[in-house]
Amino acid sequence: MTEDYLARIGKLIRDARQHRGWTQLQLAEALNTSQSAVNRIERGNQNISLEMIARIGEALDSEIVSLGYSGPMHLRVVGGRRLSGAIDVKTSKNACVALLCATLLNSGRTVLRRVARIEEVYRILEVLSSIGVRARWINDGADLEIVPPAELDLDAMDADAARRTRSIIMFLGPLLHRMDRFKLPYAGGCDLGTRTVEPHLAALRRFGLDITATEGTYHAVVDASVRPDRPIVLTERGDTVTENALLAAARHEGVTVIRNASSNYMVQDLCFFLEQLGVRVEGVGTTTLTVHGVAEIDRDVDYFPSEDPVEAMSLIAAAVITSSELTVRRAPVEFLEIELAVLEGMGLDHSVSPEYTADNGRTRLADVTVRPSKLEAPIDKIHPMPFPGLNIDNVPFFAAIAASAHGSTLIHDWVYDNRAIYLTDLNRLGGRLQLLDPHRVLVEGPTRWRASEMMCPPALRPAVVVLLAMMAAEGTSVLRNVYVINRGYEDLAERLNSVGAQIEIFRDI
């Protein structure tokens, strides 16, 4: 490689490392090399193989370079443009991922309609395909057909794909009914005993699952004689924790009561799907779920996942931040009512159409029209709560919305460690955000957004927030390495362009 390319790759690696919050020593330890070697790579003073670039990208969960095309994807944004017209909400990322894991319960054929074609879904499909599941896109790529084999080949699992999706944890619930012992890779950052993993294991132990962990791998042993003999009380009202407990209970022949369950949108979608598989679930939409499981499931099912409330909030935020009039169609309004109430309190001019039913026959949809408004900072702080509170994933959008409002807004993102830190990237676009601690940020508005070139934050929702702010900033901005956005959004740039944005996709290496 030329010195110029080495320097450019080194800068990409340095930026990705810094956005991950790692030191050079931490990256060196992940690569089993020395800190001095990482330092030379980042300064462009060391030749580097394609294999090493791929290893670095995997360690940092960042698409440094990709085979088959010229390099990582970037976005060039010409801001200051008003949006107009109407845009449809795609199906839910989090629901689709859970449903793909749930297909492991079924011996029959599953068709999922209008599945989101995003990187997170692709990673799960790569894992499923590697263990023998036949997965293919049908109907011109609109729908997904899943047919499991008689026996899964877990030894052939694509470990690299598994480690790139935190959703792999939801394989535990279905697999404990299929084999007495198995191994499962886990994603970096999901350390055994942390708050994000231990609640899963505590719930699944009640079904006889015992897990030990070595470096990067869960070793699972199942005692089929162990059955839940009393209600399972989840120690955390988490979405994936509840889904894992549901997946385990679905094939437990008998009644399982799950308390302190999440009632969020993806959990409800999973419950609706399980009912099509013949598993009766009482209490959908509440914090107590009663599951009437069945020992075997062999059904051909056809299911429509519902629309994504977080994507709907992203599109609403895009209209608010760019002072546009935009209609967001097929918004799952049941899961946006608190957000809309907060926005109304800030002075947002908007209207909501009469409700109608999603294709799954259960979820309530509406069309939300947003109009240019003069916003005032909310009186109370913005903070998430389990459904029916303000959605955890929607909190970051209020950072950019608050920056567009008059006054000071306190945002308290108490759920995720360090996610609030990434919101301060808005300061590079003219924002005035003060980080009070890893969970709280104070936002001053209104903001005169200005164009900038920057690396995409490694967290999905803050990355989209930066993109939306770029759309509001006069001039041309560049957002580099947007793989993280592609993990959760399908064709977002093209769809925003369809309602008046000017976003160009390009690659430079």
C-alpha positions in Angstrom: 0.0 0.0 0.0 1.1 3.6 -0.6 2.0 5.8 2.3 -1.1 7.9 1.6 -3.5 4.9 1.8 -1.7 3.7 5.0 -2.2 7.1 6.6 -5.9 7.3 5.6 -6.6 3.8 6.9 -4.7 4.6 10.1 -6.9 7.7 10.6 -10.1 5.6 10.1 -8.8 3.1 12.6 -7.9 5.8 15.1 -11.3 7.5 14.8 -13.2 4.2 15.1 -11.1 3.3 18.2 -11.7 6.7 19.9 -15.5 6.5 19.1 -15.5 3.1 20.7 -13.9 4.7 23.8 -10.9 2.4 23.7 -7.3 3.2 24.3 -4.5 1.9 22.0 -3.7 -0.6 24.7 -7.2 -2.0 24.8 -7.2 -2.4 21.0 -3.8 -4.0 21.1 -5.0 -6.6 23.7 -8.1 -7.4 21.5 -5.7 -8.0 18.6 -3.1 -9.8 20.6 -0.4 -7.4 19.5 1.5 -4.5 21.2 0.4 -0.9 21.8 3.4 0.3 19.8 2.2 -1.7 16.8 -1.3 -0.1 17.1 0.4 3.3 17.4 2.4 2.7 14.2 -0.7 1.5 12.3 -2.7 4.6 13.3 0.1 6.9 12.2 0.4 5.1 8.9 3.9 3.9 9.6 3.3 0.2 9.3 2.2 -2.0 6.4 -1.1 -3.7 7.3 -2.7 -6.7 5.7 -6.4 -7.0 4.7 -6.7 -9.7 7.3 -5.5 -7.3 10.0 -7.8 -4.6 8.8 -10.7 -7.1 9.0 -9.7 -8.1 12.6 -9.5 -4.5 13.7 -12.9 -3.8 12.2 -14.4 -6.8 14.0 -12.8 -5.7 17.3 -14.1 -2.2 17.0 -17.4 -3.3 15.5 -16.7 -0.8 12.6 -16.6 -1.5 8.9 -13.1 -0.2 8.2 -12.9 -2.0 4.9 -15.1 -4.5 3.1 -14.5 -7.1 0.4 -16.3 -6.8 -2.9 -16.4 -3.0 -3.1 -14.2 0.0 -2.5 -14.5 0.5 1.2 -16.7 1.6 4.0 -19.8 3.6 3.3 -20.0 7.4 3.9 -22.7 10.0 3.5 -22.4 13.4 2.0 -25.2 15.6 3.2 -26.3 18.9 1.7 -28.2 20.5 4.6 -30.7 23.3 5.0 -33.3 21.7 2.8 -37.0 21.4 3.8 -38.7 18.0 3.7 -42.2 17.6 2.2 -44.6 14.9 1.2 -45.1 11.6 3.0 -42.9 8.7 4.0 -43.9 5.2 5.2 -42.4 3.5 8.3 -40.7 0.2 7.7 -41.2 -3.0 9.8 -39.6 -3.1 13.2 -35.9 -4.1 13.4 -36.1 -5.4 17.0 -39.3 -7.4 16.2 -37.8 -9.0 13.1 -34.7 -10.1 14.9 -36.7 -11.7 17.7 -39.0 -13.4 15.2 -36.0 -14.8 13.4 -34.8 -16.3 16.6 -38.3 -17.6 17.3 -38.3 -19.6 14.1 -36.0 -22.1 15.8 -39.0 -23.2 17.8 -40.9 -24.3 14.7 -40.3 -27.4 12.7 -42.5 -26.0 9.9 -42.1 -23.3 7.3 -42.2 -19.7 8.4 -42.8 -16.7 6.1 -42.1 -13.3 7.5 -43.5 -10.4 5.4 -41.7 -7.2 4.6 -38.7 -8.0 6.8 -36.4 -5.1 7.3 -33.3 -5.6 5.0 -30.7 -4.3 7.5 -27.3 -5.5 8.7 -28.6 -6.8 12.0 -31.1 -9.1 10.2 -28.3 -10.2 7.8 -26.1 -11.2 10.7 -28.8 -13.4 12.2 -29.6 -14.9 8.8 -25.9 -15.7 8.4 -25.9 -17.5 11.7 -29.1 -19.4 10.9 -27.8 -20.5 7.5 -24.5 -21.7 8.9 -26.3 -24.1 11.3 -28.5 -25.6 8.5 -31.6 -23.4 8.4 -32.8 -22.6 4.9 -33.4 -18.9 4.7 -34.3 -17.3 1.4 -35.8 -14.0 0.2 -39.0 -14.5 -1.9 -41.5 -12.3 -3.7 -38.8 -10.2 -5.3 -37.0 -9.9 -2.0 -39.9 -8.5 -0.1 -40.5 -11.5 2.2 -38.4 -14.0 4.0 -38.9 -17.8 4.1 -37.4 -19.9 6.9 -37.3 -23.7 6.9 -35.3 -25.4 9.7 -33.5 -28.7 9.3 -34.4 -31.8 11.3 -31.1 -31.4 13.2 -29.2 -28.2 13.7 -25.4 -28.2 13.2 -24.3 -25.8 15.9 -20.6 -26.9 15.4 -20.8 -25.1 12.0 -22.1 -21.9 13.4 -20.6 -18.7 11.9 -19.0 -17.4 15.0 -17.9 -14.1 13.4 -21.5 -13.2 12.4 -22.8 -14.3 15.8 -20.3 -12.1 17.6 -21.4 -9.1 15.5 -25.0 -9.2 16.8 -26.0 -8.9 20.5 -29.2 -10.6 19.5 -27.5 -14.0 19.5 -28.3 -14.2 23.2 -31.9 -14.9 22.1 -30.9 -18.3 20.7 -30.6 -19.6 24.3 -34.4 -19.8 24.8 -35.2 -21.9 21.7 -32.1 -24.0 21.8 -32.5 -25.3 25.3 -35.5 -27.4 24.0 -33.5 -28.9 21.1 -30.3 -30.3 22.7 -28.9 -31.3 26.0 -25.7 -29.3 25.6 -24.4 -26.7 23.2 -22.0 -23.8 22.7 -22.9 -20.3 21.7 -20.6 -17.3 20.9 -21.5 -14.1 22.6 -21.0 -10.5 21.4 -18.2 -8.4 22.7 -19.4 -6.3 25.6 -21.9 -8.9 26.9 -19.8 -10.0 29.8 -21.3 -12.8 32.0 -22.7 -11.3 35.2 -23.4 -7.8 33.8 -26.9 -6.3 34.0 -27.6 -7.1 30.4 -26.9 -10.8 30.6 -27.5 -12.1 34.1 -31.3 -11.5 34.0 -31.4 -13.8 30.9 -29.5 -16.5 32.7 -31.5 -16.2 35.9 -34.8 -16.7 34.0 -33.5 -19.6 31.9 -32.1 -21.5 34.8 -35.7 -22.1 35.8 -36.0 -24.2 32.6 -32.8 -26.3 33.5 -30.3 -24.2 31.5 -26.9 -24.0 33.2 -24.2 -21.8 31.6 -20.5 -21.4 32.2 -18.4 -19.0 30.2 -14.9 -19.1 28.7 -13.4 -16.4 26.6 -16.0 -15.5 24.0 -18.2 -18.6 24.4 -21.2 -19.7 26.5 -21.1 -23.4 27.3 -24.7 -24.5 28.0 -26.0 -27.7 29.7 -29.7 -28.4 29.9 -31.3 -30.6 32.6 -34.7 -31.4 31.0 -36.1 -32.5 34.4 -36.0 -28.9 35.7 -39.3 -27.1 35.1 -40.5 -23.7 36.5 -42.7 -24.6 39.5 -43.6 -21.0 40.4 -43.9 -17.7 38.5 -40.7 -16.4 37.0 -40.0 -12.9 38.2 -37.6 -11.1 35.9 -35.0 -9.0 37.8 -34.9 -6.6 34.9 -37.9 -5.5 32.8 -35.8 -5.8 29.6 -37.1 -6.4 26.1 -34.7 -9.2 25.1 -34.9 -10.7 28.6 -38.6 -11.0 28.3 -38.3 -12.4 24.8 -35.9 -15.1 25.9 -38.2 -16.2 28.7 -41.1 -16.3 26.3 -39.1 -18.4 23.8 -38.2 -20.8 26.6 -41.8 -21.0 27.9 -43.3 -21.6 24.4 -41.9 -25.2 24.2 -42.4 -25.9 27.9 -45.5 -28.1 28.0 -47.5 -26.4 30.7 -48.2 -23.0 32.1 -45.5 -20.5 32.7 -46.1 -17.1 34.4 -43.6 -14.4 33.7 -43.8 -11.3 35.9 -42.1 -7.9 35.6 -42.2 -8.6 31.8 -41.6 -5.9 29.3 -44.8 -4.9 27.4 -42.9 -3.1 24.6 -43.7 -3.3 20.9 -41.2 -6.1 20.0 -42.4 -8.3 22.9 -46.0 -7.9 21.8 -45.0 -8.8 18.2 -43.3 -12.0 19.5 -46.4 -12.9 21.5 -48.6 -12.4 18.4 -46.3 -14.7 16.4 -46.2 -17.4 19.2 -50.0 -17.4 19.1 -49.8 -18.3 15.4 -47.6 -21.2 16.4 -50.3 -22.5 18.7 -48.9 -21.0 21.9 -51.5 -19.2 23.9 -50.2 -16.0 25.7 -52.4 -14.2 28.2 -51.7 -10.6 29.3 -50.1 -9.3 26.1 -49.4 -5.6 26.7 -49.1 -6.0 30.5 -46.2 -6.8 32.8 -47.6 -10.3 33.6 -47.6 -12.9 30.8 -49.1 -16.3 31.2 -47.8 -18.7 28.5 -49.5 -22.0 27.7 -46.6 -23.8 26.1 -46.7 -26.9 23.8 -44.0 -29.6 23.6 -43.8 -29.6 19.8 -44.4 -27.0 17.2 -44.7 -28.0 13.5 -46.8 -25.4 11.7 -46.6 -23.5 8.4 -47.1 -19.9 9.4 -47.3 -16.5 7.6 -46.7 -13.4 9.7 -46.5 -9.7 9.2 -44.2 -8.0 11.7 -45.5 -4.6 12.7 -44.0 -1.2 11.9 -41.1 0.3 13.9 -41.9 3.0 16.4 -38.3 4.1 16.7 -38.0 4.6 13.0 -41.2 6.5 13.1 -39.7 8.7 15.8 -36.6 9.2 13.7 -38.7 10.5 10.8 -40.8 12.7 13.0 -37.5 14.1 14.5 -36.2 14.7 10.9 -39.2 16.9 10.2 -39.0 18.8 13.5 -35.2 19.5 13.2 -35.5 20.7 9.6 -38.6 22.8 10.2 -40.5 20.8 7.6 -44.1 19.7 7.0 -44.0 15.9 6.6 -46.5 13.1 7.0 -45.1 9.9 8.6 -47.4 7.1 7.5 -48.0 3.8 9.2 -46.7 4.9 12.6 -47.4 2.5 15.5 -49.1 5.3 17.5 -49.6 3.2 20.6 -45.9 3.2 21.1 -45.4 7.0 20.4 -48.1 8.5 22.5 -45.8 9.7 25.3 -43.3 11.1 22.7 -46.0 13.0 20.9 -47.4 14.3 24.2 -44.0 15.7 25.2 -43.6 17.3 21.7 -47.0 18.8 22.0 -46.0 20.3 25.4 -43.0 21.8 23.7 -45.2 23.5 21.1 -45.1 21.1 18.2 -47.9 21.7 15.6 -48.9 18.2 14.4 -52.0 16.1 13.7 -52.7 12.4 13.9 -55.1 10.6 11.5 -57.8 8.2 12.7 -56.2 4.9 13.7 -56.2 1.7 11.6 -54.9 -1.8 12.1 -51.5 -3.1 11.0 -51.3 -6.2 8.8 -50.6 -8.3 11.9 -54.2 -7.6 12.8 -53.3 -6.2 16.3 -51.0 -3.2 16.3 -52.6 0.3 16.1 -51.3 2.5 13.3 -51.9 6.2 12.4 -50.4 8.8 10.1 -48.6 11.6 11.9 -48.2 15.0 10.1 -45.6 17.4 11.6 -45.6 21.1 10.7 -42.9 23.8 11.3 -43.2 25.0 14.9 -41.5 27.3 17.4 -40.5 24.9 20.2 -39.8 25.7 23.9 -37.8 23.5 26.1 -39.9 21.1 28.2 -40.4 22.0 31.9 -39.4 18.5 33.0 -36.3 16.5 32.1 -36.5 14.0 29.2 -35.9 10.5 30.5 -37.0 7.0 29.4 -39.2 4.5 31.2 -40.4 1.0 30.3 -43.5 1.0 28.0 -45.8 2.8 28.2 -43.2 5.4 29.1 -41.0 7.3 26.7 -39.1 4.7 24.7 -35.5 4.2 25.7 -34.4 4.2 22.0 -36.2 7.5 21.3 -34.4 9.5 24.0 -31.4 10.4 21.7 -33.7 12.1 19.2 -34.8 14.6 21.9 -31.2 15.8 22.1 -31.4 17.3 18.6 -35.1 18.3 19.1 -34.2 20.1 22.3 -31.2 21.8 20.5 -33.8 23.2 18.1 -36.0 24.5 21.0 -35.7 27.7 23.0 -34.3 27.1 26.5 -32.4 24.4 28.5 -33.4 20.8 28.5 -32.0 18.1 30.8 -31.8 14.6 29.1 -31.2 11.7 31.5 -30.4 8.5 29.6 -30.1 6.3 32.7 -30.4 3.0 31.0 -27.3 2.9 28.8 -23.8 3.5 30.1 -22.0 6.2 28.1 -24.6 6.6 25.3 -25.2 10.2 26.4 -21.5 10.9 25.7 -22.1 10.3 22.0 -24.8 12.9 21.9 -22.1 15.5 22.5 -21.0 14.9 18.9 -23.7 17.4 18.1 -21.4 20.1 19.4 -19.3 19.6 16.3 -22.3 20.7 14.3 -23.0 23.8 16.3 -24.9 22.3 19.2 -24.4 23.4 22.8 -24.6 20.2 24.9 -22.9 19.9 28.2 -22.1 16.5 29.5 -22.9 16.4 33.3 -22.0 12.7 33.8 -22.1 9.5 31.6 -25.9 9.5 31.8 -27.0 13.2 31.8 -26.5 15.9 29.2 -27.8 19.5 29.3 -28.9 20.9 26.0 -29.2 24.6 25.2 -31.2 25.9 22.3 -32.0 27.1 19.8 -29.1 26.0 17.6 -27.7 27.4 14.5 -26.5 24.2 12.9 -23.3 24.3 10.9 -21.8 21.7 8.5 -19.0 19.5 9.5 -17.1 16.3 8.6 -17.0 13.6 11.3 -16.9 9.9 12.1 -20.2 8.2 12.7 -20.8 7.5 16.4 -20.6 3.7 17.2 -24.1 3.8 18.7 -27.1 3.4 16.4 -29.5 6.1 17.6 -26.9 8.8 18.3 -25.5 8.1 14.8 -28.9 8.9 13.2 -29.3 12.0 15.4 -26.0 13.3 14.0 -27.3 12.6 10.4 -30.5 14.5 11.1 -28.6 17.5 12.5 -26.5 17.5 9.3 -29.7 17.7 7.3 -30.6 20.9 9.2 -27.1 22.5 8.8 -26.5 24.9 5.9 -23.7 23.6 3.7 -22.2 20.2 3.0 -21.4 17.7 5.8 -19.8 14.3 5.6 -20.6 11.4 8.0 -18.0 8.7 7.7 -18.4 4.9 8.1 -22.2 4.6 8.6 -22.3 0.8 9.0 -23.9 1.3 12.4 -26.8 3.1 10.8 -27.2 0.3 8.2 -27.5 -2.1 11.1 -30.9 -0.6 12.1 -32.3 1.3 9.0 -33.1 0.1 5.5 -32.2 2.5 2.7 -32.5 5.5 5.1 -30.6 8.0 2.9 -32.6 7.1 -0.2 -35.9 7.3 1.6 -35.0 10.7 3.1 -34.0 11.9 -0.4 -37.5 10.9 -1.6 -39.0 13.6 0.6 -36.5 16.3 -0.2 -33.2 15.6 1.6 -30.0 15.6 -0.4 -27.8 12.8 0.8 -25.2 11.1 -1.3 -23.7 7.7 -0.6 -20.0 7.3 -1.4 -16.9 5.3 -0.6 -13.3 6.4 -0.7 -11.0 3.5 -0.1 
